Amino acid sequence: MNKQQFWLSDYFIDLSRNQITYKNNTSNLQPKVMAVLHVLARQQGQVVSFESLMAEVWPNTVVTSNTLQRCISQLRKVFNDSQQEVIRTHAKSGYSLEIPIVKRKIPRAFLATRYLVAMLCVLTIVLLINFLSHSNDENHHAFSKVSAVTNTDDNESDASYSPSGRYIAYLKNINACESEIWLKDTTTFESHQLTKIAGVYGQPNWSPNGKHLVFSQRNLCPTNNKPVRQEFCWSVAQITLDTLPNSPFEAAPLLDCAPNFIRQVNWISDETAVLLQERAGEMGLYTFSRNDQQPKLLYSNADKEIYSFTYNDASQQYSLLAINRQEQHYLIHLNKEGNQLSEYPLQLPADVASYNAFQIKLHPTEAYFITSTNQGIFKISQKGVFSPLFTSSRFTLQSPSYHPNGKSVIATEINADTDIAYIPFDKMTHDKPINELSFTLARSNASDDMARFQPSGDLILWSSKREGVRRIWLSYHQNQNSKAQLLPKQTDSMYGKSAVWSPNGKHVASLTNNKIELVALNGQKQVINIPFLVSGILQWTSDNNLLLKGRNDGFEALYVYDIASEQYQTLSTQPVYWARMINKTSYVYLNDELVFYYVKNGVAQTLDLLKGQLERPYFALFDNKIYGINAQHELWSYSLTTHKKQTLAQLSDSARYVSDVNEQGVLLTVMKKFSKELVQLH
């Protein structure tokens, strides 16, 4: 079997292009990876020894078995082959290709016949005429295809093309906090590590001549033992790419570390850069150069918080996004000297959450911008109007950036496979780690999160993206085989991951379409408009009271909202990550520095024993006890009566956080798989 193009089941293999296509989604792989697949395909169904594979794919070359294993791993990722149904490993022997080679027509797109060429010419003329006659159609730049740029076991993100389009600079995450900066050559498919050491890097940005990358760097990661925000400092560095074969490089410092938060840094010329930095509590644009490393204020706005910007060298204008205290987003245009030229309120689609911060990039040849939202990839006109470019519910995409030709976009695709587990207290043990996956409820390969017990009932609810968009699902926690069912009357995708039961267990509250929906199990629905921007529903504390976190007059806070009177009370004026009410006068909250506070009768105290005791910033509260999971994956409880902490069980590395507790056991969210990959939109 020496054909360059063939079918493996429903996968179209094109060895000449080093591509695998499945349902219009194309993955580009390295030649050696495709060579491994070719050898296996020629002996389909047979065991090919490790030695034979390495000798044929890497003749006269010394390679280790790890090299072959990485190729197999990349193929399995493309085939979604976690169960070894496509490529099987035979211990101490070799690999075999299990899916059949089938006879099917080669897709017309891959046939080079005169008839096809003639038809393409005619089609091109027709499309050109149609394009010219509809040049004002807002959606003529929409994308329809997604293909993989990376297929590795690493987490790649925040990519951008070099000005020539040949190289892609991106971050390779080595843990939850630190990353390395890498470069990929799109002509040779070779990848190069650019930074010698890992760090907390911002997205790298290209100089116009393509010789330098500039990026921000934070000095350290948060620790589990203490809040370190007061110890953070941010610096700016660059990498020069004149001698790529000598990589990795020592990053050259441009700005020393200072305790001023840097959100973004971009080159605007080969010598000058602009950074978006916070000083004296206000975000501003500051310019600096290699020769003069003292940033100078270009623009700030006392009434609005700037959170993203881009620069158009052709028009010599800045465009930036900002939000005011009434939570209205604005697109602001400046000239090169920093003088404001115009300002437009962003016209968000109804299903795009307004609490998002939108990162904008400029189209290379046309006067509009691109951004990602909770509903997909959108373009933004010069007057702040959103239009969809790619809104497939299958993909969670972030950080889009155009190719210099303006015809494709590179973005980060995020895949999170989380599950719900119910572990009874009588199954917990200290002797060996509990395998939470054996306690999984209503398993899916999507993001399942934030399960809650039904008060006075046997149901649990959780949010899931198993149908593409996030919705609320129900099942019975006492039965692992219980079939998941959708909560009725859900019309929109919910915002955030948290939904809550009413105290009587007959209604569910969720955040959707910038409103709160109260849905009864019989399908009746009530929509509530809240007078401030809600970013999370934390608890339904009594018949009429909801515990919410949100932004009001530009400040984040914790609130209790009365459904009947439509009035609200502010509980905490500092940013809150998570909270639980105990009664009308007592509650526990976790602030944005991950410090626990216990408030009783208006008096707040920190719970110092719980510093650094959360793997993820969520906890549960039951019977006057706090429950959580720490970085060592220990399930613990803390009594608010005795102020003593107790370890309940040793969990596996998959355990992330406790979402709810009752008399019989706990509900956990466990991470089965998480990945970030670079993809291209066409």
C-alpha positions as CSV (number, residue, x, y, z in Angstrom):
1,M,0.0,0.0,0.0
2,N,2.1,2.9,-1.3
3,K,-0.6,5.4,-2.2
4,Q,-0.1,8.9,-1.0
5,Q,-3.8,9.4,-0.3
6,F,-6.1,6.9,1.3
7,W,-8.9,6.4,3.8
8,L,-8.6,4.9,7.3
9,S,-12.3,4.4,8.3
10,D,-13.6,8.0,8.2
11,Y,-10.2,9.7,8.3
12,F,-8.7,10.9,5.0
13,I,-4.9,10.5,5.0
14,D,-2.8,12.7,2.7
15,L,0.8,11.8,3.0
16,S,1.9,14.3,0.3
17,R,0.6,17.2,2.5
18,N,1.2,15.6,5.9
19,Q,-2.4,16.0,6.8
20,I,-5.2,14.0,8.4
21,T,-8.8,15.2,7.7
22,Y,-11.9,14.2,9.6
23,K,-15.3,15.8,9.0
24,N,-13.8,18.9,7.4
25,N,-11.3,19.4,10.2
26,T,-7.7,19.1,9.0
27,S,-4.7,18.4,11.3
28,N,-1.2,19.2,10.0
29,L,1.5,16.8,11.3
30,Q,5.2,16.5,11.1
31,P,6.6,14.3,8.2
32,K,8.0,11.7,10.6
33,V,4.7,11.3,12.4
34,M,3.0,10.7,9.1
35,A,5.8,8.3,8.1
36,V,5.1,6.2,11.3
37,L,1.4,6.1,10.3
38,H,2.4,5.0,6.7
39,V,4.4,2.1,8.0
40,L,1.6,0.9,10.2
41,A,-1.0,1.3,7.4
42,R,1.1,-0.8,5.0
43,Q,0.9,-3.6,7.6
44,Q,-2.7,-2.8,8.9
45,G,-3.8,-5.3,11.6
46,Q,-0.3,-6.6,12.1
47,V,2.1,-5.9,15.0
48,V,5.0,-3.8,13.8
49,S,7.9,-4.0,16.1
50,F,9.4,-0.9,17.7
51,E,12.8,-1.7,16.1
52,S,11.2,-2.0,12.6
53,L,9.4,1.2,12.9
54,M,12.5,3.2,14.1
55,A,14.7,1.6,11.4
56,E,12.3,2.5,8.6
57,V,11.3,6.0,9.7
58,W,14.7,7.0,11.0
59,P,17.2,5.0,8.8
60,N,20.9,5.4,9.8
61,T,19.9,7.6,12.7
62,V,20.1,7.0,16.4
63,V,16.8,7.8,18.1
64,T,15.3,6.7,21.4
65,S,12.0,5.0,22.0
66,N,10.7,8.3,23.4
67,T,10.8,9.8,19.9
68,L,8.6,7.0,18.5
69,Q,6.3,7.3,21.5
70,R,5.8,11.0,20.9
71,C,4.8,10.3,17.3
72,I,2.3,7.7,18.4
73,S,0.9,10.1,21.0
74,Q,0.4,12.8,18.4
75,L,-1.4,10.3,16.1
76,R,-3.6,9.2,18.9
77,K,-4.6,12.8,19.7
78,V,-5.7,13.4,16.1
79,F,-7.6,10.1,16.1
80,N,-9.1,10.8,19.6
81,D,-7.7,7.4,20.5
82,S,-7.5,7.5,24.3
83,Q,-8.8,3.8,24.4
84,Q,-6.2,2.5,21.8
85,E,-9.0,1.6,19.4
86,V,-7.0,2.9,16.5
87,I,-3.4,2.3,17.4
88,R,-2.8,-0.5,19.9
89,T,0.3,-0.9,22.0
90,H,1.6,-4.5,22.3
91,A,3.7,-4.7,25.4
92,K,7.4,-5.2,24.7
93,S,6.5,-5.9,21.1
94,G,5.3,-3.0,19.0
95,Y,2.2,-1.2,17.6
96,S,-0.6,-2.2,15.3
97,L,-3.1,-0.2,13.3
98,E,-6.6,-1.5,14.2
99,I,-9.0,0.5,11.9
100,P,-9.3,-0.7,8.3
101,I,-8.2,0.9,5.1
102,V,-11.3,1.4,3.1
103,K,-12.0,2.1,-0.6
104,R,-13.7,5.5,-0.9
105,K,-13.5,8.3,-3.4
106,I,-10.7,10.7,-2.9
107,P,-12.2,14.1,-2.0
108,R,-12.5,16.4,-5.0
109,A,-10.4,19.0,-3.3
110,F,-7.4,16.7,-3.6
111,L,-7.8,15.8,-7.3
112,A,-5.7,17.7,-9.8
113,T,-7.7,17.1,-13.0
114,R,-8.3,19.5,-15.9
115,Y,-12.0,19.4,-15.3
116,L,-11.6,20.4,-11.7
117,V,-9.2,23.2,-12.6
118,A,-11.7,24.5,-15.2
119,M,-14.6,24.3,-12.8
120,L,-12.6,26.1,-10.1
121,C,-11.8,28.9,-12.5
122,V,-15.5,29.3,-13.3
123,L,-16.4,29.1,-9.6
124,T,-13.7,31.7,-8.8
125,I,-15.1,34.1,-11.3
126,V,-18.6,33.6,-9.9
127,L,-17.5,34.0,-6.4
128,L,-15.5,37.1,-7.3
129,I,-18.6,38.7,-8.9
130,N,-20.7,37.7,-5.9
131,F,-18.0,39.2,-3.6
132,L,-17.9,42.5,-5.4
133,S,-21.6,42.7,-5.5
134,H,-21.8,42.1,-1.7
135,S,-18.7,43.9,-0.6
136,N,-20.6,45.5,2.3
137,D,-21.9,42.2,3.7
138,E,-20.6,42.1,7.3
139,N,-20.1,38.3,7.3
140,H,-18.1,37.8,4.1
141,H,-15.0,37.1,6.2
142,A,-16.6,34.4,8.3
143,F,-14.6,31.1,8.8
144,S,-16.0,27.6,8.3
145,K,-13.0,25.3,8.9
146,V,-10.7,24.5,11.8
147,S,-7.3,22.7,11.5
148,A,-4.7,21.9,14.1
149,V,-1.5,23.8,14.2
150,T,-0.1,21.8,17.2
151,N,-0.8,18.3,18.3
152,T,1.4,17.6,21.4
153,D,1.0,16.7,25.0
154,D,2.0,20.2,25.9
155,N,-0.4,23.1,26.5
156,E,0.3,25.8,23.8
157,S,-1.5,29.2,23.8
158,D,-1.4,32.9,22.9
159,A,0.1,32.6,19.4
160,S,0.8,35.2,16.8
161,Y,2.3,35.2,13.3
162,S,5.5,37.0,12.4
163,P,5.1,39.9,10.0
164,S,6.3,37.6,7.1
165,G,3.8,34.8,8.2
166,R,6.6,32.2,8.3
167,Y,6.9,31.9,12.1
168,I,4.5,31.5,15.0
169,A,5.5,32.7,18.4
170,Y,3.5,31.1,21.3
171,L,3.6,30.2,25.0
172,K,4.1,26.6,26.0
173,N,2.6,26.1,29.5
174,I,4.7,23.8,31.7
175,N,2.4,24.2,34.7
176,A,-0.7,26.1,35.9
177,C,1.4,29.3,36.2
178,E,4.7,29.2,34.3
179,S,5.4,28.9,30.6
180,E,8.2,29.0,28.0
181,I,8.2,31.0,24.8
182,W,8.5,28.9,21.6
183,L,8.7,29.5,17.9
184,K,7.3,27.3,15.1
185,D,8.5,27.5,11.5
186,T,5.5,26.9,9.3
187,T,7.6,25.9,6.3
188,T,9.8,23.3,8.0
189,F,7.4,22.5,10.9
190,E,10.3,22.7,13.2
191,S,9.8,24.2,16.7
192,H,12.4,26.1,18.7
193,Q,12.5,26.9,22.4
194,L,13.3,30.6,22.7
195,T,13.5,31.3,26.5
196,K,16.1,29.4,28.5
197,I,14.1,29.5,31.7
198,A,10.4,29.2,32.4
199,G,8.6,32.3,33.7
200,V,5.2,34.0,34.1
201,Y,5.2,35.5,30.6
202,G,2.7,37.6,28.8
203,Q,1.8,37.0,25.2
204,P,4.9,37.8,23.0
205,N,4.6,40.5,20.4
206,W,6.5,40.9,17.1
207,S,8.4,44.0,16.0
208,P,7.5,45.2,12.5
209,N,10.7,43.9,11.1
210,G,10.2,40.5,12.6
211,K,13.6,40.4,14.4
212,H,12.4,41.0,18.0
213,L,9.8,39.7,20.4
214,V,8.7,41.8,23.4
215,F,6.8,40.4,26.4
216,S,6.0,41.2,30.0
217,Q,7.1,39.0,32.9
218,R,5.9,38.6,36.4
219,N,8.5,37.7,39.0
220,L,6.7,34.8,40.7
221,C,3.7,32.5,41.0
222,P,1.2,32.5,43.9
223,T,2.1,30.1,46.7
224,N,0.0,27.8,48.7
225,N,1.3,29.3,52.0
226,K,0.5,33.0,51.7
227,P,-1.0,35.6,49.5
228,V,1.8,37.1,47.5
229,R,0.1,39.9,45.5
230,Q,2.0,42.5,47.5
231,E,5.3,40.9,46.4
232,F,4.5,40.8,42.7
233,C,6.5,42.9,40.3
234,W,6.3,43.1,36.5
235,S,9.1,43.7,34.0
236,V,9.5,43.8,30.2
237,A,12.1,41.9,28.1
238,Q,12.9,41.1,24.5
239,I,14.3,38.2,22.5
240,T,16.3,38.9,19.3
241,L,15.9,36.3,16.6
242,D,19.0,37.0,14.4
243,T,20.6,33.7,15.4
244,L,17.7,31.2,15.7
245,P,20.0,28.1,15.6
246,N,21.5,29.2,18.8
247,S,18.2,29.2,20.7
248,P,17.2,29.1,23.5
249,F,18.2,32.6,24.4
250,E,18.7,34.8,27.5
251,A,15.9,37.4,27.4
252,A,17.3,40.9,27.4
253,P,15.6,43.2,29.9
254,L,14.0,46.4,28.7
255,L,12.2,47.6,31.8
256,D,13.2,46.6,35.4
257,C,10.7,44.8,37.7
258,A,8.3,47.2,39.4
259,P,5.1,46.7,41.4
260,N,2.9,48.1,38.6
261,F,0.7,45.6,36.9
262,I,1.4,45.2,33.2
263,R,-1.6,43.9,31.2
264,Q,-0.1,44.2,27.6
265,V,3.0,45.3,25.7
266,N,3.3,45.8,21.9
267,W,5.9,47.1,19.5
268,I,4.7,50.1,17.4
269,S,8.0,50.4,15.5
270,D,11.3,48.5,15.5
271,E,12.6,50.7,18.3
272,T,9.5,51.8,20.3
273,A,7.0,49.8,22.3
274,V,3.8,50.7,24.2
275,L,2.7,49.0,27.4
276,L,-0.7,49.0,29.2
277,Q,0.2,49.5,32.8
278,E,-1.5,50.3,36.1
279,R,-0.1,53.3,38.1
280,A,-1.7,54.8,41.1
281,G,-4.8,52.6,40.6
282,E,-5.3,53.8,36.9
283,M,-4.6,52.0,33.7
284,G,-2.7,54.0,31.1
285,L,-0.7,53.6,27.8
286,Y,3.0,54.3,28.2
287,T,5.7,54.5,25.5
288,F,9.3,53.6,25.8
289,S,12.2,52.7,23.5
290,R,15.4,50.6,23.7
291,N,17.5,53.8,24.1
292,D,15.2,55.6,26.6
293,Q,13.8,53.0,29.0
294,Q,11.8,55.6,31.0
295,P,8.1,55.0,30.1
296,K,6.2,58.2,29.2
297,L,2.4,58.5,29.6
298,L,0.7,58.5,26.3
299,Y,-3.0,58.3,27.4
300,S,-5.1,57.5,30.5
301,N,-8.8,58.0,31.3
302,A,-10.0,58.7,34.8
303,D,-13.6,57.7,33.9
304,K,-12.9,54.4,32.2
305,E,-10.6,51.4,32.8
306,I,-8.5,50.5,29.7
307,Y,-8.0,46.8,29.3
308,S,-6.8,46.2,25.7
309,F,-5.3,48.1,22.8
310,T,-3.8,47.7,19.3
311,Y,-1.9,50.0,16.9
312,N,-2.5,50.6,13.2
313,D,0.8,51.6,11.6
314,A,-0.9,52.6,8.3
315,S,-3.2,55.2,9.9
316,Q,-0.8,55.8,12.9
317,Q,-3.8,55.4,15.3
318,Y,-4.3,53.5,18.5
319,S,-7.6,51.7,19.2
320,L,-8.3,50.6,22.7
321,L,-11.1,49.0,24.8
322,A,-12.2,50.4,28.1
323,I,-15.1,50.0,30.6
324,N,-16.8,52.6,32.8
325,R,-18.3,52.3,36.2
326,Q,-21.8,51.5,34.7
327,E,-20.2,48.5,33.0
328,Q,-20.5,49.9,29.5
329,H,-17.6,49.0,27.2
330,Y,-16.2,51.5,24.8
331,L,-13.9,51.5,21.7
332,I,-11.7,54.6,21.8
333,H,-9.5,55.8,18.9
334,L,-6.3,57.9,19.5
335,N,-3.8,59.6,17.2
336,K,-0.1,58.7,17.4
337,E,0.4,61.6,20.0
338,G,-2.3,60.1,22.3
339,N,-5.0,62.6,21.6
340,Q,-8.5,61.1,21.5
341,L,-10.2,61.2,18.1
342,S,-13.4,59.4,18.7
343,E,-15.3,57.1,21.1
344,Y,-18.0,54.5,20.5
345,P,-20.0,52.3,22.9
346,L,-19.5,48.6,22.1
347,Q,-22.7,47.1,20.7
348,L,-22.5,43.6,22.2
349,P,-24.7,40.8,20.9
350,A,-27.4,39.8,23.3
351,D,-25.8,36.4,24.3
352,V,-22.3,37.8,24.9
353,A,-21.5,38.4,28.5
354,S,-20.8,42.0,29.3
355,Y,-18.4,41.1,32.2
356,N,-15.9,39.7,29.7
357,A,-12.7,41.6,28.9
358,F,-12.3,41.5,25.1
359,Q,-8.7,41.4,23.7
360,I,-8.5,43.0,20.3
361,K,-6.2,42.5,17.3
362,L,-6.2,44.4,14.1
363,H,-7.0,42.9,10.7
364,P,-3.7,43.3,8.7
365,T,-5.3,45.0,5.6
366,E,-8.8,46.1,6.6
367,A,-10.2,48.5,9.1
368,Y,-11.7,46.2,11.7
369,F,-10.6,44.1,14.8
370,I,-11.0,40.5,15.9
371,T,-11.8,39.3,19.4
372,S,-13.0,36.2,21.3
373,T,-16.1,36.0,23.4
374,N,-18.0,33.3,25.4
375,Q,-20.0,32.8,22.1
376,G,-17.1,32.5,19.7
377,I,-14.9,34.7,17.5
378,F,-16.3,38.1,16.4
379,K,-15.1,41.1,14.5
380,I,-15.6,44.6,15.8
381,S,-16.1,47.5,13.4
382,Q,-14.4,50.9,13.8
383,K,-17.7,52.0,15.5
384,G,-17.9,49.2,17.9
385,V,-20.4,46.9,16.2
386,F,-19.9,43.1,16.7
387,S,-20.3,40.6,13.8
388,P,-19.8,36.8,14.1
389,L,-16.8,35.2,12.3
390,F,-16.8,31.8,13.9
391,T,-19.5,30.7,16.4
392,S,-19.4,26.9,16.4
393,S,-20.4,25.6,19.8
394,R,-17.9,22.8,19.5
395,F,-14.9,24.9,20.1
396,T,-13.8,27.1,23.0
397,L,-11.4,29.6,21.3
398,Q,-9.3,32.4,22.8
399,S,-6.6,34.8,21.7
400,P,-7.4,35.0,18.0
401,S,-4.8,36.7,15.7
402,Y,-4.7,37.2,11.9
403,H,-2.2,35.8,9.5
404,P,-0.5,38.7,7.7
405,N,-2.4,37.8,4.5
406,G,-5.7,38.4,6.4
407,K,-7.2,35.1,5.2
408,S,-6.8,32.9,8.2
409,V,-6.6,33.2,12.0
410,I,-4.6,31.4,14.6
411,A,-6.3,30.9,18.0
412,T,-6.0,28.9,21.2
413,E,-8.5,26.0,21.6
414,I,-9.2,25.0,25.2
415,N,-10.5,21.5,26.0
416,A,-11.5,20.6,29.5
417,D,-12.9,17.2,30.3
418,T,-14.1,17.4,33.9
419,D,-16.5,15.0,35.7
420,I,-18.8,14.9,38.7
421,A,-18.0,12.4,41.5
422,Y,-20.1,11.5,44.5
423,I,-18.1,9.9,47.4
424,P,-20.0,8.7,50.4
425,F,-18.3,9.4,53.8
426,D,-18.2,5.6,54.5
427,K,-16.1,5.0,51.5
428,M,-13.3,7.4,52.5
429,T,-10.0,6.1,53.6
430,H,-6.5,7.4,54.6
431,D,-4.7,4.2,53.6
432,K,-4.5,4.9,49.9
433,P,-5.8,7.5,47.4
434,I,-9.4,7.2,46.4
435,N,-10.0,6.9,42.7
436,E,-12.7,9.5,42.2
437,L,-13.3,8.3,38.6
438,S,-14.8,5.1,40.0
439,F,-17.5,7.3,41.7
440,T,-18.3,9.3,38.6
441,L,-21.9,10.3,37.8
442,A,-23.3,10.7,34.3
443,R,-19.8,10.6,32.6
444,S,-19.2,12.7,29.5
445,N,-16.1,13.9,27.7
446,A,-17.1,17.6,28.1
447,S,-16.8,20.1,30.9
448,D,-19.1,19.0,33.8
449,D,-18.9,21.3,36.8
450,M,-20.4,22.6,40.1
451,A,-22.7,19.8,41.2
452,R,-25.3,20.6,44.0
453,F,-27.5,18.3,46.1
454,Q,-31.2,18.9,45.9
455,P,-32.5,20.0,49.2
456,S,-35.0,17.4,50.5
457,G,-34.6,15.4,47.3
458,D,-32.5,12.8,45.5
459,L,-31.4,14.8,42.5
460,I,-28.2,16.7,41.8
461,L,-27.8,19.5,39.3
462,W,-24.6,20.5,37.6
463,S,-23.6,22.6,34.5
464,S,-22.2,20.9,31.4
465,K,-21.1,21.7,27.9
466,R,-22.0,18.1,26.7
467,E,-24.3,19.6,24.0
468,G,-21.8,22.3,23.0
469,V,-23.2,25.2,25.1
470,R,-23.2,25.2,28.9
471,R,-26.6,24.2,30.3
472,I,-28.0,22.7,33.5
473,W,-28.4,19.0,33.8
474,L,-30.0,16.7,36.5
475,S,-29.5,13.1,37.6
476,Y,-29.8,11.0,40.8
477,H,-26.6,10.9,42.9
478,Q,-27.3,7.5,44.5
479,N,-27.3,5.8,41.1
480,Q,-24.1,5.9,39.0
481,N,-26.1,4.7,36.0
482,S,-28.7,7.4,36.3
483,K,-29.3,9.0,32.9
484,A,-28.6,12.8,32.8
485,Q,-31.5,15.0,31.8
486,L,-31.7,18.6,30.8
487,L,-33.5,21.0,33.1
488,P,-36.5,22.1,31.0
489,K,-37.2,25.5,29.4
490,Q,-33.5,26.5,29.0
491,T,-33.3,28.7,25.9
492,D,-29.9,30.4,26.3
493,S,-26.4,29.3,27.2
494,M,-25.7,29.9,30.9
495,Y,-22.8,32.2,32.0
496,G,-20.3,30.8,34.4
497,K,-20.4,27.3,35.8
498,S,-22.6,27.8,38.9
499,A,-26.3,27.2,39.3
500,V,-28.1,26.8,42.6
501,W,-31.2,25.1,44.1
502,S,-33.9,27.0,45.9
503,P,-34.2,26.1,49.6
504,N,-37.2,23.9,48.9
505,G,-35.5,22.1,46.0
506,K,-38.2,23.0,43.5
507,H,-36.5,25.7,41.5
508,V,-33.0,26.4,40.0
509,A,-31.4,29.8,39.6
510,S,-28.7,30.4,36.9
511,L,-27.1,33.3,35.2
512,T,-27.9,33.7,31.4
513,N,-28.0,36.4,28.9
514,N,-26.9,39.0,31.5
515,K,-30.0,38.1,33.6
516,I,-30.9,35.6,36.3
517,E,-33.4,32.8,35.4
518,L,-35.4,31.0,38.0
519,V,-36.6,27.8,36.5
520,A,-39.0,25.4,38.2
521,L,-38.7,21.6,37.7
522,N,-42.1,21.7,36.0
523,G,-40.8,24.2,33.4
524,Q,-42.2,27.5,34.7
525,K,-39.6,30.3,34.4
526,Q,-39.1,33.7,35.8
527,V,-36.5,36.2,34.6
528,I,-35.0,38.8,37.0
529,N,-33.2,41.9,35.9
530,I,-30.6,42.8,38.5
531,P,-29.6,46.5,38.9
532,F,-25.8,45.7,38.7
533,L,-23.6,43.4,36.7
534,V,-23.8,39.9,38.2
535,S,-20.7,37.7,37.6
536,G,-21.8,34.7,39.7
537,I,-24.7,33.1,41.6
538,L,-23.3,31.6,44.7
539,Q,-26.2,30.5,46.8
540,W,-30.0,30.6,47.2
541,T,-30.0,31.4,50.9
542,S,-33.7,31.7,51.8
543,D,-37.0,31.8,49.9
544,N,-36.3,35.3,48.5
545,N,-32.6,35.8,48.9
546,L,-29.8,35.2,46.5
547,L,-26.1,35.4,47.3
548,L,-24.4,37.1,44.3
549,K,-21.0,38.4,43.4
550,G,-20.8,41.2,40.8
551,R,-19.7,44.7,39.9
552,N,-21.5,47.9,40.8
553,D,-20.3,51.4,40.1
554,G,-17.0,50.0,38.9
555,F,-16.3,47.9,42.0
556,E,-16.5,44.2,42.7
557,A,-18.4,43.1,45.8
558,L,-20.5,40.4,47.5
559,Y,-24.3,41.0,47.6
560,V,-27.5,39.6,49.0
561,Y,-30.4,40.3,46.6
562,D,-34.1,40.1,47.7
563,I,-36.2,38.7,44.9
564,A,-39.5,40.0,46.4
565,S,-38.5,43.6,47.2
566,E,-35.9,43.9,44.4
567,Q,-33.5,45.4,46.9
568,Y,-29.9,44.4,47.6
569,Q,-27.4,44.6,50.5
570,T,-23.6,44.8,50.1
571,L,-21.9,42.2,52.4
572,S,-18.3,42.8,51.3
573,T,-16.7,45.7,49.4
574,Q,-13.5,43.8,48.5
575,P,-13.4,41.5,45.5
576,V,-14.7,38.0,46.4
577,Y,-14.0,34.8,44.6
578,W,-16.3,32.4,46.5
579,A,-18.7,32.6,49.5
580,R,-21.3,30.8,51.5
581,M,-24.0,32.0,54.0
582,I,-24.5,30.2,57.3
583,N,-27.4,32.3,58.5
584,K,-28.6,35.9,58.2
585,T,-25.7,37.2,60.3
586,S,-22.9,34.8,59.5
587,Y,-21.1,33.9,56.3
588,V,-17.7,32.8,55.0
589,Y,-16.0,34.2,51.9
590,L,-12.7,33.8,50.0
591,N,-11.3,37.0,48.6
592,D,-9.3,37.5,45.4
593,E,-6.0,36.9,47.3
594,L,-7.4,33.5,48.4
595,V,-7.7,34.5,52.1
596,F,-10.6,33.0,54.1
597,Y,-12.8,35.4,56.1
598,Y,-15.4,34.3,58.7
599,V,-17.9,37.0,59.4
600,K,-20.2,36.7,62.4
601,N,-22.5,39.5,63.6
602,G,-20.6,42.0,61.5
603,V,-17.2,41.0,62.9
604,A,-14.7,39.5,60.4
605,Q,-11.8,37.3,61.2
606,T,-9.3,35.6,58.9
607,L,-9.0,31.8,59.1
608,D,-5.3,31.6,59.1
609,L,-5.2,27.8,59.4
610,L,-6.8,27.6,55.9
611,K,-4.1,29.6,54.1
612,G,-2.9,27.7,51.0
613,Q,-5.5,24.9,51.6
614,L,-7.3,25.0,48.2
615,E,-6.3,23.3,45.0
616,R,-8.9,25.5,43.2
617,P,-10.6,28.6,44.8
618,Y,-13.9,26.9,45.7
619,F,-15.2,25.4,48.9
620,A,-18.4,23.9,50.4
621,L,-20.2,24.6,53.7
622,F,-22.3,22.1,55.6
623,D,-23.2,21.8,59.3
624,N,-21.0,24.7,60.3
625,K,-18.0,23.1,58.6
626,I,-16.0,24.2,55.6
627,Y,-14.9,21.5,53.1
628,G,-12.1,21.8,50.6
629,I,-9.3,20.0,48.6
630,N,-5.7,21.2,48.9
631,A,-2.7,21.0,46.5
632,Q,-1.7,17.7,48.1
633,H,-5.2,16.5,47.1
634,E,-6.3,15.9,50.6
635,L,-10.0,16.3,51.3
636,W,-10.4,18.3,54.6
637,S,-13.0,19.8,56.8
638,Y,-12.7,22.8,59.2
639,S,-15.0,23.4,62.1
640,L,-16.2,27.0,62.6
641,T,-17.1,26.0,66.1
642,T,-13.9,24.4,67.4
643,H,-11.6,26.0,64.7
644,K,-9.9,22.7,64.1
645,K,-9.0,21.2,60.7
646,Q,-9.3,17.5,60.0
647,T,-8.1,15.5,57.0
648,L,-10.9,13.2,55.7
649,A,-9.4,11.3,52.8
650,Q,-6.5,11.2,50.4
651,L,-7.7,11.8,46.9
652,S,-6.0,11.2,43.5
653,D,-4.3,13.9,41.4
654,S,-7.5,14.3,39.4
655,A,-9.5,15.9,42.3
656,R,-10.0,19.6,41.9
657,Y,-12.6,21.0,44.3
658,V,-15.6,20.2,46.5
659,S,-18.9,21.6,45.2
660,D,-21.4,20.4,47.8
661,V,-21.7,18.3,51.0
662,N,-24.7,16.6,52.7
663,E,-25.1,14.1,55.5
664,Q,-24.0,11.1,53.4
665,G,-21.1,12.4,51.4
666,V,-19.5,15.0,49.1
667,L,-19.7,16.1,45.5
668,L,-16.4,16.7,43.7
669,T,-15.3,18.0,40.4
670,V,-12.5,15.9,39.0
671,M,-10.2,16.7,36.0
672,K,-9.8,13.8,33.6
673,K,-8.1,15.8,30.8
674,F,-7.1,19.4,30.1
675,S,-5.4,20.7,27.0
676,K,-4.6,23.9,25.1
677,E,-3.8,23.6,21.4
678,L,-3.2,26.1,18.6
679,V,-5.6,25.9,15.7
680,Q,-6.1,27.8,12.5
681,L,-9.4,29.1,11.2
682,H,-10.0,29.2,7.5
